[in-house]
Amino acid sequence: MISDLRGKRIAVTGGKGFLGRHVIRELEARGCGHVHVFSSADYNLVNHEDVKRMYEDLKPDVVIHLAARVGGIGFNRENPATLFYDNLMMGTQLIHEGYLRKIEKFVAVGTICAYPKFTPVPFREEDLWNGYPEETNAPYGLAKKMMLVQSQSYRRQYGFNSIFLLPVNLYGPGDNFDPESSHVIPALIKKCADADLKGGKEIVVWGTGKPTREFLYVEDAARAVVMATERYNSSEPVNCGAGFEISIRDLTDLIVELTDFRGRIIWDDTMPDGQPRRMLDTRRAVEAFGFEARTNFHEGLRKTIEWYKNQAAG
């Protein structure tokens, strides 16, 4: 069943963030005229009183929860308690207050970091509880995974309509390029492009380059979120990905090629690799609400690099 979202009051947490901006565009393109976007300055969702105030002020029919405290491996290692507490409190309070106010639907966006460290590839949703997540990701991943537990519990006891999506690593124009908290693609693009611009002779990349990752272009991810909001009404978790994996070493080589960086790559194998492999089984998303990724990885990288170079030059 496809729900017509055009007349619904939709609150998008994290709507000013990387994925959020694209979700807003996707909703607006579908004719949604009552989309509420706010930042942590308006409502600090870690604070229960602010969560209640958000619901009272905006009176949403649907909540799409994208907001998260998140970062790369370095940020995760330095801030495990903050990542656990902030993400746990945001999700728990938003779902509970949504239930109390009898909203029509809650869309919880989780993280691939919730999967166990040694999940067989491709990751199937049934494998979510078969082990502990990779250590540097565990506080963040487990905090987000509690939304799945809460979603299923509230549906079973109260009939509350909430869903839980598991997007793979996102990338694209407008990504976070802050070296203190960025993920691997923007971090590598920034290193290569900045070195090329400034005449740098080498860049340092963390780890051995052996782990594999899967990446989903942000516009595809936004389409997945909106399609699930329209069409999916079950608390069973759903992977959202592109269905491929690439090693960090091959990814680095590709970004080096696309940025025209001609210097040396130094692999710092004293730094952590993170989870050994990541790739999702995406069949449930296809079957449940018809989502398939469209963007070719090389083309998505090219657009992202072009965007970053324009920002750096401007």
TIDOLUM-398515 format. One line per 8 residues: number of its first residue (from 0); for each residue x, z, y of C-alpha. Coordinates in nm, 3 decimals. Example, Ala and Ser with C-alpha at 12.3 -4.5 7.8 and 13.67 -1.06 7.14 Angstrom:
% residues 2
0) 1.230:0.780:-0.450  1.367:0.714:-0.106
This chain:
% residues 314
0) 0.000:0.000:0.000  0.129:-0.093:0.346  0.045:0.158:0.616  -0.015:0.015:0.962  0.222:0.213:1.183  0.123:0.043:1.508  -0.127:0.307:1.615  0.070:0.606:1.487
8) 0.257:0.858:1.698  0.608:0.844:1.549  0.884:1.094:1.628  1.234:0.976:1.539  1.494:1.252:1.528  1.839:1.117:1.604  1.668:0.820:1.766  1.950:0.780:2.017
16) 2.213:0.771:1.743  2.371:0.482:1.555  2.100:0.427:1.294  1.829:0.563:1.520  1.864:0.296:1.786  1.818:0.025:1.524  1.520:0.202:1.366  1.357:0.219:1.710
24) 1.409:-0.156:1.757  1.263:-0.225:1.413  0.955:-0.014:1.486  0.904:-0.178:1.825  0.942:-0.523:1.669  0.653:-0.433:1.437  0.430:-0.343:1.731  0.464:0.036:1.727
32) 0.384:0.152:2.078  0.394:0.530:2.036  0.754:0.596:1.931  0.909:0.916:2.067  1.287:0.928:2.103  1.473:1.240:2.205  1.816:1.397:2.193  1.952:1.742:2.110
40) 1.944:1.816:2.483  1.564:1.785:2.468  1.514:1.971:2.139  1.791:2.146:1.948  1.654:2.100:1.597  1.878:2.373:1.454  1.670:2.614:1.664  1.330:2.694:1.511
48) 1.161:2.742:1.848  1.276:2.397:1.961  1.141:2.243:1.639  0.802:2.402:1.703  0.810:2.291:2.068  0.890:1.933:1.963  0.585:1.924:1.737  0.365:2.083:2.003
56) 0.482:1.844:2.277  0.486:1.515:2.084  0.211:1.576:1.825  0.351:1.315:1.584  0.159:1.163:1.296  0.487:1.055:1.132  0.836:1.204:1.157  1.143:0.999:1.065
64) 1.431:1.245:1.036  1.763:1.070:1.102  1.941:1.340:1.301  2.249:1.487:1.133  2.574:1.662:1.206  2.818:1.427:1.035  3.179:1.302:1.033  3.458:1.158:0.824
72) 3.685:1.338:0.576  3.893:1.509:0.844  3.589:1.641:1.031  3.431:1.753:0.702  3.740:1.951:0.603  3.753:2.135:0.935  3.380:2.207:0.978  3.219:2.280:0.639
80) 3.012:2.576:0.756  2.880:2.396:1.064  2.790:2.090:0.859  2.607:2.299:0.600  2.415:2.524:0.839  2.312:2.269:1.101  2.193:2.007:0.853  2.016:2.259:0.632
88) 1.830:2.422:0.920  1.724:2.093:1.077  1.576:1.955:0.757  1.413:2.276:0.633  1.243:2.360:0.962  1.127:2.007:1.037  0.962:1.965:0.697  0.800:2.308:0.703
96) 0.661:2.271:1.055  0.542:1.921:0.969  0.351:2.062:0.673  0.197:2.340:0.886  0.076:2.079:1.135  -0.058:1.850:0.861  0.132:1.543:0.975  0.060:1.225:0.776
104) 0.414:1.158:0.659  0.770:1.290:0.674  1.060:1.052:0.609  1.379:1.239:0.517  1.701:1.037:0.530  1.967:1.195:0.309  2.319:1.086:0.222  2.512:0.933:-0.065
112) 2.743:1.238:-0.031  2.474:1.427:-0.225  2.579:1.257:-0.550  2.816:1.433:-0.793  3.186:1.357:-0.752  3.216:1.172:-1.082  2.881:0.993:-1.093  2.891:0.684:-1.319
120) 2.881:0.358:-1.123  2.634:0.231:-1.018  2.480:0.559:-0.898  2.126:0.598:-1.033  1.883:0.835:-0.867  1.850:1.018:-1.202  2.219:1.120:-1.174  2.176:1.324:-0.855
128) 2.188:1.662:-1.031  2.452:1.586:-1.295  2.742:1.763:-1.123  2.888:1.897:-0.800  2.958:1.664:-0.503  3.311:1.572:-0.392  3.452:1.888:-0.234  3.507:1.767:0.122
136) 3.153:1.623:0.132  2.973:1.901:-0.058  2.852:2.125:0.230  2.701:1.827:0.413  2.572:1.654:0.101  2.409:1.963:-0.047  2.246:2.061:0.282  2.085:1.718:0.306
144) 1.988:1.722:-0.063  1.785:2.037:-0.006  1.536:1.813:0.176  1.472:1.644:-0.158  1.400:1.979:-0.324  1.175:2.079:-0.037  1.001:1.741:-0.029  0.918:1.755:-0.399
152) 0.814:2.121:-0.383  0.584:2.072:-0.086  0.424:1.765:-0.242  0.364:1.953:-0.569  0.223:2.270:-0.412  0.064:2.141:-0.090  0.018:1.766:-0.139  0.246:1.707:0.160
160) 0.347:1.341:0.193  0.723:1.327:0.235  0.982:1.083:0.103  1.359:1.102:0.057  1.595:0.807:0.110  1.962:0.787:0.012  2.144:0.528:0.227  2.499:0.432:0.141
168) 2.774:0.432:0.409  2.653:0.245:0.718  2.850:0.023:0.955  2.784:-0.219:1.240  2.793:-0.264:1.618  2.747:0.064:1.802  2.905:0.275:1.528  3.100:0.593:1.605
176) 3.460:0.497:1.682  3.578:0.846:1.777  3.895:0.905:1.569  3.805:1.272:1.526  3.477:1.206:1.346  3.443:0.836:1.257  3.399:0.697:0.908  3.636:0.456:0.737
184) 3.520:0.118:0.874  3.515:0.209:1.246  3.835:0.413:1.200  4.018:0.114:1.048  3.878:-0.131:1.302  3.988:0.092:1.589  4.338:0.140:1.447  4.392:-0.231:1.384
192) 4.231:-0.359:1.704  4.401:-0.101:1.927  4.740:-0.166:1.767  4.694:-0.541:1.811  4.591:-0.493:2.174  4.883:-0.260:2.254  5.150:-0.432:2.045  5.164:-0.158:1.781
200) 5.381:-0.232:1.479  5.213:-0.010:1.221  4.903:0.192:1.138  4.860:0.490:0.906  4.572:0.495:0.656  4.473:0.811:0.468  4.492:0.832:0.091  4.602:0.590:-0.179
208) 4.355:0.309:-0.110  4.225:0.324:-0.468  3.875:0.469:-0.413  3.586:0.226:-0.382  3.297:0.231:-0.137  2.974:0.044:-0.072  2.860:-0.036:0.281  2.522:-0.125:0.430
216) 2.487:-0.306:0.761  2.298:-0.086:1.006  2.023:-0.341:1.078  1.953:-0.364:0.704  1.943:0.016:0.684  1.692:0.034:0.970  1.472:-0.219:0.795  1.489:-0.010:0.476
224) 1.379:0.305:0.660  1.083:0.133:0.826  0.975:-0.048:0.508  0.980:0.284:0.319  0.782:0.449:0.599  0.518:0.176:0.565  0.507:0.134:0.188  0.652:0.427:-0.008
232) 0.461:0.747:-0.084  0.647:0.940:-0.353  0.899:1.223:-0.341  1.125:1.056:-0.597  1.457:0.977:-0.422  1.539:0.614:-0.343  1.884:0.458:-0.299  1.924:0.216:-0.009
240) 2.234:0.001:-0.038  2.382:-0.346:-0.065  2.479:-0.332:-0.434  2.855:-0.394:-0.420  3.178:-0.193:-0.408  3.513:-0.260:-0.247  3.835:-0.057:-0.269  3.966:0.105:0.048
248) 4.285:-0.099:0.005  4.093:-0.427:-0.012  3.875:-0.316:0.279  4.187:-0.244:0.483  4.331:-0.585:0.401  4.007:-0.752:0.506  3.988:-0.567:0.838  4.357:-0.643:0.901
256) 4.279:-1.011:0.849  3.964:-1.012:1.066  4.130:-0.822:1.354  4.449:-1.035:1.340  4.665:-0.724:1.310  5.015:-0.828:1.202  5.186:-0.492:1.169  5.266:-0.268:0.873
264) 5.020:-0.051:0.678  5.148:0.297:0.587  4.947:0.474:0.318  4.957:0.852:0.361  4.889:0.968:0.005  4.923:1.334:0.106  4.574:1.303:0.257  4.256:1.319:0.044
272) 4.092:1.011:-0.103  3.742:1.157:-0.118  3.503:1.054:-0.395  3.671:0.816:-0.645  3.397:0.549:-0.654  3.069:0.479:-0.477  2.814:0.210:-0.548  2.440:0.244:-0.574
280) 2.186:0.113:-0.820  1.936:-0.033:-0.572  1.662:-0.146:-0.811  1.417:0.131:-0.720  1.411:0.026:-0.352  1.333:-0.332:-0.453  1.056:-0.226:-0.689  0.908:0.053:-0.476
288) 0.893:-0.111:-0.133  1.063:-0.450:-0.154  1.389:-0.372:0.024  1.700:-0.584:-0.032  2.005:-0.605:0.194  2.045:-0.937:0.376  2.371:-0.918:0.571  2.687:-1.068:0.424
296) 2.967:-0.808:0.435  3.225:-1.038:0.599  2.974:-1.142:0.863  2.874:-0.781:0.930  3.239:-0.680:0.969  3.304:-0.973:1.201  3.014:-0.870:1.426  3.130:-0.508:1.427
304) 3.488:-0.601:1.516  3.369:-0.836:1.789  3.150:-0.559:1.935  3.436:-0.309:1.934  3.685:-0.550:2.091  3.436:-0.629:2.369  3.387:-0.256:2.433  3.763:-0.191:2.434
312) 3.831:-0.484:2.670  3.548:-0.390:2.904
